[in-house]
Every structure is written in structure tokens, then in C-alpha cells.
């Protein structure tokens, strides 16, 4: 078995629950974008599990706006997400 490098499809094992958290709070992606100062496009990429990276400052701002912890926003899956 070949050892897995940290960047080898690692993002497919991470699921972003942004859409779920927004729905729970009755908040739109547009409103979150205005609150945290991150573009709607970048938040959409994150929401749709297409992000390859996220700045800690962005992560902190999103968590502050949604009143959640990092572990509420990002979860780890044992199986890679299926492409849509």
C-alpha cells in the first residue's frame, strides 16, 4: 500500500457543512458574504466542497458569523466525496 501524501485528494475527505449551517440559521450565502467580507464565489466554492484550501482568518470569520466551531463547519469522511 502506497503511503498517502497530505495533499493527495485530501480535500475530498473533508466535507464542508456550510449549506446545512446556513439553512439551520435561516441565513443566505449573500448575507454571510457581506458579514465576513469573502466573495460570494469563494463561499460557494467552499459550500460545494470544491475548495482546496481555506485561510484560518476566513475560517474564523465564518465560524464567528455562524456562531459555530470549526468542527461544526468541517467534518472528515472516510470515503472521498463523489463528483457531481
C-alpha positions in Angstrom: 0.0 0.0 0.0 1.4 3.4 -1.0 1.5 6.0 1.7 -0.9 8.8 1.2 0.6 12.3 0.9 -1.1 15.1 2.8 -2.2 16.8 -0.4 -3.3 13.7 -2.4 -7.1 14.2 -2.7 -7.2 15.2 1.0 -9.9 17.8 0.2 -12.2 15.0 -1.0 -12.2 13.6 2.5 -13.2 16.9 4.1 -16.9 17.9 3.9 -18.0 21.5 4.5 -21.4 21.8 6.2 -21.8 25.5 5.2 -25.1 24.9 3.4 -26.5 23.0 6.3 -25.4 25.6 8.8 -26.8 28.4 6.7 -30.2 26.6 6.4 -30.3 26.0 10.2 -29.8 29.7 10.8 -32.0 31.0 8.0 -29.1 32.9 6.5 -28.2 33.3 2.9 -24.8 32.9 1.3 -25.1 36.5 0.2 -25.7 37.7 3.8 -22.7 35.6 5.0 -20.5 37.1 2.3 -21.4 40.6 3.4 -20.8 39.7 7.1 -17.4 38.1 6.6 -16.0 40.0 3.6 -15.4 37.0 1.5 -16.7 36.9 -2.1 -19.9 35.0 -2.9 -18.0 32.9 -5.4 -15.4 31.8 -2.9 -18.1 30.9 -0.3 -19.9 29.0 -3.0 -16.8 27.0 -3.8 -16.4 26.2 -0.1 -20.1 25.3 0.3 -20.0 22.9 -2.7 -16.9 21.1 -1.4 -14.7 22.3 -4.2 -12.2 24.3 -2.1 -8.6 23.1 -1.9 -7.7 25.4 1.0 -9.1 28.0 3.4 -7.3 30.7 5.3 -7.5 30.5 9.1 -8.8 34.1 9.1 -11.6 33.2 6.8 -12.4 30.1 8.7 -12.5 32.1 12.0 -14.7 34.8 10.4 -17.2 32.2 9.1 -17.4 30.5 12.5 -17.9 33.8 14.2 -20.7 34.8 11.9 -22.4 31.4 12.2 -21.7 31.1 15.9 -20.2 27.7 15.5 -16.9 25.8 16.0 -14.6 24.7 13.2 -15.7 21.1 13.8 -19.3 22.1 13.2 -18.3 23.5 9.8 -15.8 21.0 8.6 -16.1 17.2 9.0 -13.9 14.4 7.9 -15.2 11.5 5.8 -13.6 8.1 5.4 -14.8 7.9 1.8 -14.0 10.6 -0.9 -16.9 12.6 -2.0 -18.4 11.6 -5.3 -18.0 14.1 -8.1 -21.4 15.6 -9.2 
